[in-house]
Amino acid sequence: MGRIFVPEPRQIDSECAKKFGAIVPLVPKEYKLGLEPDRIKSLMARNLLVFEDDDYLLMDGSNVHCAVAGSCLSAIRNSFNVLMWDSLSHQYISRELDFGEIRKVNGNILSNRRVFIVNNVHDIKVDGGLMSIVLTDGNDPNILNPDKAKEAMLKLLVNSQPEDHLLLAGAKIHNMVASSIISRMHEKVNYMIFDLTRKEWVKRTCIFTVESLQRLAST
């Protein structure tokens, strides 16, 4: 039996999850790191480097925690299993995500940077003159089929550039998939994360390479 890696344990149904394996928290929920993807990555690196074929990534925690966990795994592996809560059956369902066909892109840096918005569910307004591109909407029928969501996002992200941004909002699984795609293409993600204290979006960049994760795990 495998293990269940949880980005930030908040609302796990342990009874439903136990049939998939033992739960391994990646970042304790008492750590308030929602604006620090680099710090989140450093705490996750050691555990995710030993992720195996029969392990699972369970979608629980903030959008940035889930996005960073998926991006770490997509740097290490071509595919991995995810667990998502199905509110209709009141059970966790498993899906395999394959990022093996996505290759690193050596794109030219555009003068006009863009921001890719994961879900347009909050009437998001982006300042700074960035052109916004919505990847999914709040009624996406692929919410429990992340592989289909991945294919739809790829059509929009295929021409993404290293200096584009990813704005995290909406469904955890969609944020994780979008971040994993971009990290495979550019080995980094420029996040836009909402700061509840300042009431504004802040920018953070996180590098996702096997070497960076191994370096973190060895310290």
C-alpha positions in Angstrom: 0.0 0.0 0.0 1.2 3.5 -0.9 1.3 6.7 1.0 -0.9 9.8 0.9 1.1 13.1 0.7 -1.0 16.0 1.8 0.3 19.6 1.0 -1.3 21.3 4.0 -3.7 19.1 6.1 -6.9 21.0 6.8 -10.0 18.9 6.2 -8.8 15.3 5.6 -11.4 12.5 6.1 -9.0 10.0 7.5 -11.5 7.2 7.5 -12.1 7.5 3.7 -8.5 8.1 2.9 -6.9 5.2 4.8 -7.7 2.6 2.1 -5.2 4.4 -0.1 -2.4 4.4 2.5 -0.8 6.2 5.4 -1.1 10.0 5.5 2.1 12.0 5.3 1.7 15.8 5.9 4.0 17.9 3.8 3.6 21.2 5.7 1.9 21.5 9.1 -1.3 23.6 9.0 0.0 25.8 11.8 2.8 27.0 9.5 1.5 30.2 7.9 3.3 30.2 4.6 0.7 31.1 2.1 2.8 33.8 0.6 6.1 31.9 0.7 6.2 29.3 -2.1 10.0 28.9 -1.7 9.7 28.1 2.0 6.8 25.7 1.2 9.0 23.9 -1.4 11.9 23.6 1.0 9.7 21.8 3.5 8.2 19.5 0.9 11.3 18.5 -1.0 12.6 15.7 1.2 9.3 13.8 1.2 8.4 14.3 -2.4 11.8 13.1 -3.7 10.8 9.6 -2.4 7.3 9.7 -4.0 6.7 6.3 -5.6 4.3 4.9 -8.2 1.7 3.7 -5.7 1.7 7.0 -3.7 -0.9 9.8 -3.9 -1.0 13.5 -3.7 -4.2 14.5 -1.9 -5.7 17.9 -2.7 -5.9 19.6 0.7 -4.5 22.9 1.7 -4.2 26.4 0.2 -3.9 26.9 -3.5 -0.2 27.7 -3.3 0.6 24.6 -1.2 -1.2 22.4 -3.7 0.4 24.2 -6.7 3.9 23.9 -5.2 3.5 20.2 -4.4 2.3 19.3 -7.9 5.1 21.4 -9.5 7.7 19.6 -7.3 6.4 16.2 -8.4 6.2 17.2 -12.1 9.9 18.2 -11.9 10.8 14.8 -10.5 8.4 12.5 -12.3 6.5 12.2 -15.6 3.3 11.1 -13.8 1.7 10.8 -10.4 -1.6 9.9 -8.7 -3.9 12.5 -7.1 -6.7 12.1 -4.7 -9.7 14.5 -4.8 -12.8 14.6 -2.7 -16.1 13.8 -4.6 -18.9 15.7 -2.8 -21.5 13.5 -4.5 -20.2 10.1 -3.4 -18.6 11.5 -0.2 -15.4 9.5 -1.1 -11.9 10.3 -2.3 -11.4 9.4 -6.0 -8.0 8.8 -7.6 -6.7 10.0 -10.9 -3.4 9.7 -12.6 -1.9 12.8 -14.2 0.7 12.4 -16.9 3.0 15.3 -17.7 5.6 13.3 -19.7 4.8 14.8 -23.0 5.5 18.4 -21.8 9.0 19.5 -22.6 11.0 22.5 -21.5 10.3 25.5 -23.7 13.0 28.0 -24.6 10.8 30.9 -25.6 11.6 34.5 -26.3 10.8 36.9 -23.6 7.9 39.1 -24.7 7.8 42.8 -23.9 4.2 42.4 -22.7 3.9 40.0 -19.9 0.7 38.1 -19.4 -1.1 36.6 -16.4 -2.8 33.3 -16.6 -5.8 33.1 -14.3 -6.7 29.6 -13.1 -10.4 30.3 -12.3 -12.4 33.4 -13.1 -14.6 33.0 -10.0 -13.8 36.1 -8.0 -14.2 39.0 -10.5 -10.4 39.3 -10.4 -8.9 42.6 -11.5 -5.2 42.5 -12.4 -3.2 45.8 -12.2 0.0 46.6 -13.8 -1.1 46.5 -17.4 -0.8 42.7 -17.7 -2.9 41.0 -20.3 -5.0 38.3 -18.6 -5.9 34.9 -20.0 -8.4 32.7 -18.2 -7.5 29.0 -18.1 -10.8 27.6 -16.6 -14.0 28.9 -15.3 -16.0 28.2 -12.2 -18.3 25.8 -14.0 -15.6 23.6 -15.5 -17.1 20.1 -16.0 -13.6 18.6 -15.8 -13.2 19.3 -12.0 -12.9 15.5 -11.3 -11.1 14.8 -14.5 -7.8 16.7 -14.2 -6.3 15.1 -17.2 -9.0 16.7 -19.4 -8.4 20.0 -17.7 -4.7 19.6 -18.4 -5.3 19.1 -22.1 -7.6 22.2 -22.2 -5.0 24.3 -20.3 -2.1 23.1 -22.6 -3.8 24.7 -25.6 -3.5 28.1 -23.9 -0.2 27.6 -22.1 1.7 26.2 -25.1 2.8 29.7 -26.0 3.5 30.8 -22.4 6.8 32.6 -21.7 9.2 32.4 -18.8 8.2 35.8 -17.4 4.4 35.3 -17.6 2.5 35.0 -14.3 0.1 32.4 -12.9 -2.7 33.9 -10.7 -3.9 31.3 -8.1 -7.6 31.3 -7.6 -10.5 28.8 -7.5 -10.2 25.0 -7.5 -7.1 23.5 -5.9 -6.8 20.7 -8.5 -6.9 23.3 -11.4 -4.2 25.5 -9.6 -2.0 22.4 -9.2 -2.4 21.3 -12.8 -1.7 24.7 -14.2 1.4 25.2 -12.0 2.7 21.7 -12.9 2.4 22.4 -16.6 4.2 25.8 -16.4 7.0 24.4 -14.2 7.6 21.6 -16.7 7.8 24.2 -19.5 10.0 26.8 -17.8 11.4 25.1 -14.7 9.9 28.0 -12.6 6.5 29.6 -11.9 5.9 33.3 -11.3 2.9 33.2 -8.9 0.4 35.9 -8.1 -1.0 35.2 -4.6 -3.6 37.2 -2.8 -2.4 38.8 0.4 -5.4 39.0 2.7 -3.7 41.5 5.0 -2.7 44.0 2.3 -5.8 43.2 0.1 -3.7 42.9 -3.0 -2.0 40.4 -5.3 1.7 39.8 -4.6 4.2 38.2 -6.9 6.5 35.4 -6.0 8.8 33.3 -8.2 9.7 29.7 -7.4 12.2 27.5 -9.2 11.3 23.8 -9.9 14.3 21.6 -10.9 15.4 18.2 -9.7 18.7 19.8 -8.7 17.1 22.5 -6.5 14.9 19.9 -4.8 17.8 17.6 -4.1 19.8 20.5 -2.8 17.0 21.4 -0.4 16.6 17.8 0.7 20.3 17.4 1.6 20.4 20.5 3.9 
